[in-house]
């Protein structure tokens, strides 16, 4: 490990001097559980095989949160506080408390460059790219109906997309300043926003090719791009002359990014969509959380946006939970025999039932617990996404507008480079799960963000009362079918991967 690897946001070392992600994971999860489920917190501390057993503890966090509305907020607040205690900020080899470092940025770290799109000033109507077609009007509505009927999307998701389709005026975003933390995200909304007159504040890593692409997308549309650059750029300077100066590192320049964003002096719509591999994803999620916390404190009208992964544990409404239970119970005789053989040969690991009971939410309603975790994605990824859930529910409870929608499993480059996951995705349809193409996901999630910014009396609006804070995460979900299948998703993943592998060998998709 080089000195540069130890710059910026780092996990606090333990007594042995090691920056162990397992220790950090367990410390955060146990601290979150302690105020509401002390026995579950102790089980986390006692866990000897965190890397393999972490899904059980992620489930415990969801079960503890759904037990009572107050528990969800208590747990989230405790988890966020613990997460911040588990990191420090290192600069030039010197470690400082994280919160202290955020308030002491290097001066004048960034200048600002702006690019105005040169495309038609007309706002491009929303349409849905899907399997080689561009769906509009009746064709778009028919596809939403098919997805809803098949259980690929929740009814609330279909309603939200129908609503934005009825309000084309919502897509004129000339009155919004949308900050994309991770602007080049493959499934992110930048390409769509560039056609809707938005002011896009783009934050992504320094890389000339990356910024050439971002600038090209905006230039072809009608949006305005604002970006940080490492030194002043004269107006009219060709992109090729400054693209190499653009960008910022969320991990190592967090204090400076907060200071730069404050110079915009207006409420912002902050989207936390950056992704990094491995333990860096947990650290970059904490970097984004720091920016969100500081900017929200400076501008209370700031709104938040997250793209939640379906590969997580969720409390879900009673209706999809009962369908999942019914699908497992209604297998015919061949299906039951196949299940019995598979479970016996795997020691019970494969072909497990998904939802087995309903949970009392302490509010007169019952919920199911669905578990879409893919063990191979790792505990750091799971905890990073849980931190985003915690910030979302606490921010909304504090009065902020929050858009957090479950995003369908998508065949992105990060999936394609993992052969096992790619094969599993290629065979997932045999179990009622649809995997989306990046362009389809981009269009859907951008439209949902518009919906959650514009719609009054929707779940994103903090003025709308929720009977349970976790219902924020249930609304408008596109899980690709994961919430409604009869089998625990990861218990059929090997079969899906086998099917996908065979299809790949045969040249089929």
C-alpha positions, 0 to 999 in steps of 0.5 A: 500500500502506498502513501497515496492509498492512505490519503483522505477518508480512511477507516479508524485503525483498531487496537492492532493498528489494522484498518479492518473493514470487518471490524468497522462493519460489525461496529456500525451494525452493532451500534445501530442495533444496540438501542432497539435489539441488544441481543441482535447487536451482541450477535453481530459482535460475536459473529466469527464469519462476517464475510459469509454470514453478514446477510443474516445481520442485515436482515436483523437490521431490517427486522429491528427497524420494522418492529415499530416506527420509532425503532426505524429512526432510532436505529438509523440515527445510531448507525449513522453516528457510529459510521462517522465515528469509524472514519478519519481523514488523512492528509499528508500522512496526518490523521484528523477526526472526520468532522473536524477535517470537513470544516477545514478545507484547503483554500481555493482548491477548485475553480468553476467551469460552465458549459451550455448545451447547444442543442434544441431549447425544446424539452425532449418528451420522456420516452422509454428505450426498451429492447431496441424500441423507443416507447411512447404513448400507448406503447409505453403505458402498455409496457408498464401494465405488462411489468405490473401484471408480471410483478416486475414493478410495484403498482406505486412504481407504475403509478409514478411513471404514468403520472410523469407521462401525463405531465410533460411540463414537469420535465422542464428542469430549468428551475433546478440545480441537480448535483450528481455525485458520481456524474458518469455513473453508467445507470445515472441520469445525466444523459436524460437531464441534459435534454431537460434544460437542467443545471447539472453540477457534475462531480466525478474523478479527474479523467480527460476521457470521462470529462470529454464524454460528459461535456459532449452529452451536455453540449448535444442537449440543452442543459447547463453543466457546472464542474470543478476544475483545479485551476481557473478556465477562461470563458470560451476555452475549448473543452480539450484544453480544460477537460484534463483539469476537471473533476474531483476525488470524493475520497480525498477532497471531501472538505474542498468539495463541500466548500466549492458546493457552498459557493453556489449559494442555493438549494441543491438537489443532491444525488448520491450515485457514485460507485467504487469497487470493494471497500472503497464503495463504503468509504465513498458512500460516507464521503457522499453522506458527509457532503449531504449532511453539510449541504443540508445543514447549510441549505435546509431546502436541499433535496436528496436522491438515491438509487437503492439496490434491489440486492438488499433486505427490505420490509415490503407491503403485505401484498407482495409478501403474500404473493411470494409465500403463495408462489412457494406454496403453490408449486406442483409435485414436480416443483416440490420434488425438485425443491426437496432434492436441491435442498437435500443435496445442498444441505438446505442452502439452495431453493429456500423459501423467500418470505415465510412470515408477516411482521407486525409493524407496530402501526396496525399493518403487517409487512414481509421481509424480502432478501435480495442480497447477493453474497458475492457483492460483499458486506461493504456494499451492503453496508454502504447501501444501508447507510443511504437508507438510514440517511434517507429516512432520517432526512425525510423525518427531519423535513427534507424531500427525499427521492429513494427508489429501488432500482432494477438489477442492471447489466452494467459494466461492473456486472459484466466483468464478474463472470458468475454474476453476469451468468446469473443475470443471463439466467434470471428470467427463468425465475421471474426476474427481469434484468434491465439494460442500462439505457432503460434504467437511466430513463426510468430512474431519471423520470422517477427523480422528476416525479419526486421533485415535482409531485405534491402529496407523494411519498418523497414529500415530507409533508405527506405522513407515513405510517412507518418511516420504512414505507419511504423505501417501499414506494415506487420500487422497481425490483425486477421481480425480486420481491415477489418470487417464491424462492430466496433469490440467492438460493436460486442464483446457482441455477440461474448462473448455470442457465446463463452459462449454457445460454452464453455457450450457445450464443443465446441471450 
